[in-house]
Amino acid sequence: MFNYELSNNLKGKKEDSKLRLKSNYIKYLLWMILCIIIIALVINTSLSNNESITLQIAVLIIIGVSVYKILTYIYNIF
């Protein structure tokens, strides 16, 4: 009887750990996508010849925050 209860308890923990691994994998994937987008925007901003660098930085921040919000929403769905 004790082994059966212990086995069921461990079975639940294995399923929980698989779920955590899956959710952490999605979380790290979303952070990687966010970082790639921000790095691409920084490179694009630094290479541009436009004189309104302040406006570009503001747009970069707005886009970064928007992408972060969208990715956290997607993360919370899963």
C-alpha positions as protocol buffer text, in pm:
chain_id: "A"
residue {
  index: 1
  type: MET
  ca { x: 0 y: 0 z: 0 }
}
residue {
  index: 2
  type: PHE
  ca { x: 278 y: 243 z: 93 }
}
residue {
  index: 3
  type: ASN
  ca { x: 470 y: 172 z: -230 }
}
residue {
  index: 4
  type: TYR
  ca { x: 156 y: 233 z: -435 }
}
residue {
  index: 5
  type: GLU
  ca { x: 99 y: 574 z: -270 }
}
residue {
  index: 6
  type: LEU
  ca { x: 466 y: 663 z: -308 }
}
residue {
  index: 7
  type: SER
  ca { x: 458 y: 558 z: -672 }
}
residue {
  index: 8
  type: ASN
  ca { x: 152 y: 775 z: -741 }
}
residue {
  index: 9
  type: ASN
  ca { x: 314 y: 1067 z: -560 }
}
residue {
  index: 10
  type: LEU
  ca { x: 631 y: 1036 z: -769 }
}
residue {
  index: 11
  type: LYS
  ca { x: 427 y: 998 z: -1085 }
}
residue {
  index: 12
  type: GLY
  ca { x: 258 y: 1332 z: -1019 }
}
residue {
  index: 13
  type: LYS
  ca { x: 594 y: 1498 z: -954 }
}
residue {
  index: 14
  type: LYS
  ca { x: 734 y: 1364 z: -1280 }
}
residue {
  index: 15
  type: GLU
  ca { x: 439 y: 1510 z: -1470 }
}
residue {
  index: 16
  type: ASP
  ca { x: 482 y: 1844 z: -1289 }
}
residue {
  index: 17
  type: SER
  ca { x: 852 y: 1856 z: -1372 }
}
residue {
  index: 18
  type: LYS
  ca { x: 778 y: 1785 z: -1739 }
}
residue {
  index: 19
  type: LEU
  ca { x: 524 y: 2069 z: -1739 }
}
residue {
  index: 20
  type: ARG
  ca { x: 773 y: 2306 z: -1574 }
}
residue {
  index: 21
  type: LEU
  ca { x: 1041 y: 2213 z: -1824 }
}
residue {
  index: 22
  type: LYS
  ca { x: 801 y: 2277 z: -2111 }
}
residue {
  index: 23
  type: SER
  ca { x: 690 y: 2614 z: -1973 }
}
residue {
  index: 24
  type: ASN
  ca { x: 1049 y: 2722 z: -1902 }
}
residue {
  index: 25
  type: TYR
  ca { x: 1145 y: 2620 z: -2256 }
}
residue {
  index: 26
  type: ILE
  ca { x: 871 y: 2842 z: -2397 }
}
residue {
  index: 27
  type: LYS
  ca { x: 972 y: 3123 z: -2163 }
}
residue {
  index: 28
  type: TYR
  ca { x: 1337 y: 3112 z: -2272 }
}
residue {
  index: 29
  type: LEU
  ca { x: 1234 y: 3090 z: -2637 }
}
residue {
  index: 30
  type: LEU
  ca { x: 1019 y: 3402 z: -2600 }
}
residue {
  index: 31
  type: TRP
  ca { x: 1303 y: 3589 z: -2428 }
}
residue {
  index: 32
  type: MET
  ca { x: 1540 y: 3488 z: -2708 }
}
residue {
  index: 33
  type: ILE
  ca { x: 1296 y: 3619 z: -2971 }
}
residue {
  index: 34
  type: LEU
  ca { x: 1257 y: 3945 z: -2777 }
}
residue {
  index: 35
  type: CYS
  ca { x: 1635 y: 3989 z: -2752 }
}
residue {
  index: 36
  type: ILE
  ca { x: 1686 y: 3923 z: -3123 }
}
residue {
  index: 37
  type: ILE
  ca { x: 1419 y: 4179 z: -3214 }
}
residue {
  index: 38
  type: ILE
  ca { x: 1569 y: 4441 z: -2981 }
}
residue {
  index: 39
  type: ILE
  ca { x: 1922 y: 4381 z: -3111 }
}
residue {
  index: 40
  type: ALA
  ca { x: 1799 y: 4409 z: -3471 }
}
residue {
  index: 41
  type: LEU
  ca { x: 1621 y: 4735 z: -3392 }
}
residue {
  index: 42
  type: VAL
  ca { x: 1928 y: 4877 z: -3216 }
}
residue {
  index: 43
  type: ILE
  ca { x: 2147 y: 4793 z: -3515 }
}
residue {
  index: 44
  type: ASN
  ca { x: 1890 y: 4944 z: -3751 }
}
residue {
  index: 45
  type: THR
  ca { x: 1870 y: 5260 z: -3540 }
}
residue {
  index: 46
  type: SER
  ca { x: 2245 y: 5299 z: -3515 }
}
residue {
  index: 47
  type: LEU
  ca { x: 2297 y: 5254 z: -3890 }
}
residue {
  index: 48
  type: SER
  ca { x: 2031 y: 5502 z: -3997 }
}
residue {
  index: 49
  type: ASN
  ca { x: 2128 y: 5847 z: -4121 }
}
residue {
  index: 50
  type: ASN
  ca { x: 1819 y: 6016 z: -3981 }
}
residue {
  index: 51
  type: GLU
  ca { x: 1891 y: 6303 z: -3743 }
}
residue {
  index: 52
  type: SER
  ca { x: 1596 y: 6232 z: -3514 }
}
residue {
  index: 53
  type: ILE
  ca { x: 1778 y: 5973 z: -3302 }
}
residue {
  index: 54
  type: THR
  ca { x: 1568 y: 6062 z: -2995 }
}
residue {
  index: 55
  type: LEU
  ca { x: 1250 y: 5974 z: -3181 }
}
residue {
  index: 56
  type: GLN
  ca { x: 1403 y: 5648 z: -3298 }
}
residue {
  index: 57
  type: ILE
  ca { x: 1507 y: 5555 z: -2945 }
}
residue {
  index: 58
  type: ALA
  ca { x: 1155 y: 5635 z: -2818 }
}
residue {
  index: 59
  type: VAL
  ca { x: 1003 y: 5419 z: -3093 }
}
residue {
  index: 60
  type: LEU
  ca { x: 1253 y: 5145 z: -3008 }
}
residue {
  index: 61
  type: ILE
  ca { x: 1145 y: 5151 z: -2643 }
}
residue {
  index: 62
  type: ILE
  ca { x: 777 y: 5147 z: -2737 }
}
residue {
  index: 63
  type: ILE
  ca { x: 828 y: 4857 z: -2976 }
}
residue {
  index: 64
  type: GLY
  ca { x: 1033 y: 4668 z: -2716 }
}
residue {
  index: 65
  type: VAL
  ca { x: 765 y: 4709 z: -2450 }
}
residue {
  index: 66
  type: SER
  ca { x: 492 y: 4612 z: -2697 }
}
residue {
  index: 67
  type: VAL
  ca { x: 677 y: 4300 z: -2807 }
}
residue {
  index: 68
  type: TYR
  ca { x: 740 y: 4208 z: -2444 }
}
residue {
  index: 69
  type: LYS
  ca { x: 370 y: 4246 z: -2359 }
}
residue {
  index: 70
  type: ILE
  ca { x: 268 y: 4035 z: -2659 }
}
residue {
  index: 71
  type: LEU
  ca { x: 519 y: 3764 z: -2575 }
}
residue {
  index: 72
  type: THR
  ca { x: 414 y: 3750 z: -2209 }
}
residue {
  index: 73
  type: TYR
  ca { x: 52 y: 3724 z: -2322 }
}
residue {
  index: 74
  type: ILE
  ca { x: 145 y: 3433 z: -2550 }
}
residue {
  index: 75
  type: TYR
  ca { x: 345 y: 3276 z: -2264 }
}
residue {
  index: 76
  type: ASN
  ca { x: 48 y: 3302 z: -2028 }
}
residue {
  index: 77
  type: ILE
  ca { x: -177 y: 3130 z: -2283 }
}
residue {
  index: 78
  type: PHE
  ca { x: 43 y: 2822 z: -2274 }
}
